[in-house]
Amino acid sequence: MGTLLREAKSVIAEKGRAASAIQKAGVLARAVPVLERIQATQATLQNRMSAVEVELRMLDRDWLNTGGDAPRREQALTTAEQLYHLLAFMERWSSQLQECVVQITI
């Protein structure tokens, strides 16, 4: 993720230095592989986020079945917290990638 974001920011910086529309078009043409990798990474992130959401739904369903079992509830809360942090990271990455796409393409 870090490498891809650095490459995208490099393209954005190069586009910012381009003085003419022709130079900007040339940068955009060279940016196509980076944009394709961003798109593939976004798809992967979306799939992983969907899987986490499914896991959260299952956790929610299982929560009702824990009854008064304190250790099971504690484990469920720990798992929910881990999934929350994972989802937050993936959302942030997805937002950063989308911002790079916008900056490259406009």
C-alpha positions as CSV (number, residue, x, y, z in Angstrom):
1,M,0.0,0.0,0.0
2,G,2.8,2.4,0.9
3,T,4.6,1.8,-2.4
4,L,1.5,2.3,-4.4
5,L,0.6,5.6,-2.6
6,R,4.2,6.9,-3.1
7,E,4.0,6.1,-6.8
8,A,0.6,7.8,-7.1
9,K,1.9,10.9,-5.2
10,S,4.9,11.0,-7.5
11,V,2.6,11.1,-10.5
12,I,0.5,13.8,-8.9
13,A,3.7,15.8,-8.2
14,E,4.8,15.3,-11.8
15,K,1.4,16.4,-13.1
16,G,1.7,19.5,-10.9
17,R,5.0,20.4,-12.5
18,A,3.6,20.0,-16.0
19,A,3.2,23.4,-17.6
20,S,1.1,22.7,-20.6
21,A,-2.0,20.6,-21.4
22,I,0.2,18.4,-23.6
23,Q,2.6,17.7,-20.8
24,K,-0.2,16.9,-18.4
25,A,-1.7,14.5,-21.0
26,G,1.7,12.8,-21.3
27,V,1.8,12.4,-17.5
28,L,-1.7,11.0,-17.5
29,A,-0.7,8.5,-20.2
30,R,2.3,7.4,-18.0
31,A,-0.1,7.2,-15.0
32,V,-2.4,4.6,-16.5
33,P,-0.5,1.6,-15.0
34,V,-0.6,3.3,-11.6
35,L,-4.3,4.0,-12.0
36,E,-4.9,0.3,-13.0
37,R,-3.0,-0.9,-9.8
38,I,-5.0,1.5,-7.7
39,Q,-8.2,0.2,-9.2
40,A,-7.1,-3.4,-8.5
41,T,-6.1,-2.6,-5.0
42,Q,-9.4,-0.8,-4.4
43,A,-11.3,-3.9,-5.6
44,T,-9.2,-6.1,-3.2
45,L,-9.9,-3.7,-0.3
46,Q,-13.6,-3.7,-1.1
47,N,-13.7,-7.5,-1.1
48,R,-11.8,-7.6,2.2
49,M,-14.1,-5.0,3.7
50,S,-17.1,-7.0,2.6
51,A,-15.7,-10.1,4.3
52,V,-15.1,-8.2,7.5
53,E,-18.7,-6.9,7.4
54,V,-19.9,-10.5,7.0
55,E,-17.8,-11.5,9.9
56,L,-19.3,-8.7,12.0
57,R,-22.8,-9.8,11.1
58,M,-22.0,-13.3,12.2
59,L,-20.5,-12.0,15.4
60,D,-23.6,-10.0,16.0
61,R,-25.8,-13.1,15.5
62,D,-23.5,-15.1,17.8
63,W,-23.7,-12.4,20.4
64,L,-27.4,-13.2,21.0
65,N,-26.4,-16.9,21.6
66,T,-23.7,-16.1,24.2
67,G,-26.4,-15.6,26.9
68,G,-24.7,-14.8,30.2
69,D,-21.4,-16.5,29.3
70,A,-19.0,-13.7,30.3
71,P,-15.8,-15.3,28.7
72,R,-17.6,-15.7,25.3
73,R,-18.9,-12.2,25.5
74,E,-15.4,-10.9,26.3
75,Q,-14.0,-12.8,23.3
76,A,-16.7,-11.5,21.1
77,L,-16.0,-7.9,22.2
78,T,-12.3,-8.4,21.6
79,T,-13.0,-9.8,18.1
80,A,-15.4,-6.9,17.4
81,E,-12.7,-4.4,18.4
82,Q,-10.1,-6.0,16.2
83,L,-12.5,-6.0,13.2
84,Y,-13.3,-2.4,13.8
85,H,-9.7,-1.4,13.7
86,L,-9.1,-3.5,10.6
87,L,-12.1,-1.9,8.8
88,A,-11.0,1.6,9.9
89,F,-7.5,1.0,8.3
90,M,-9.0,-0.4,5.1
91,E,-11.5,2.6,4.9
92,R,-8.6,5.0,5.3
93,W,-6.5,3.3,2.6
94,S,-9.5,3.2,0.3
95,S,-10.1,7.0,0.8
96,Q,-6.4,7.7,0.2
97,L,-6.4,5.8,-3.0
98,Q,-9.6,7.5,-4.2
99,E,-8.1,10.9,-3.5
100,C,-5.1,10.0,-5.5
101,V,-7.3,8.9,-8.4
102,V,-9.1,12.2,-8.3
103,Q,-5.9,14.2,-8.2
104,I,-4.4,12.3,-11.1
105,T,-7.4,12.4,-13.3
106,I,-8.5,16.1,-13.0
